[in-house]
Amino acid sequence: MRARTRRPTHPGSVIRLDYMEPLGLSVTALAERLGVSRKHMSGIVNERAGVTPDMALRLSRAFGTTPGLWLNMQQALDLFEAQRTPGGWEKVEALPGLSERAG
């Protein structure tokens, strides 16, 4: 698997640039529409918080997309960040015997 070099786009950026700005929506208006707090919506739009499965369902209903779109964007970003954060995961080795089973 090739390592990704460019940071994936945060879902909040997509919400802001592709939906809020063209539709003239404020954070407050979108938060009310989605049934979440303004603080929570602001965190996502300003890329300080991630998209949860619940939020993905809300966004998909509001924007006519799929929940998977939002969760896949978030997952790509989370994995990208995790790969660049030392946490001991890089020392883990494959369990013996698994390579023989894969073939």
MONOR-V396502 format. One line per field, one symbol per residue. burial: I if it has 9 or more other ideal C-beta (glycine too) atoms within 8 Angstrom, else O. A space follows every 50 residues. Layout:
BEGIN
burial = ???
END
This chain:
BEGIN
burial = OOOOOOOIOIIIIIIIOOIIOOOOIOIOOIIOOIOOOOOIIIIIIOOOOO IOOOIIIIIIOIOOOOIOIIIOIIOIIIOIOIOOOOOOOOOOOOOOOOOO OOO
END
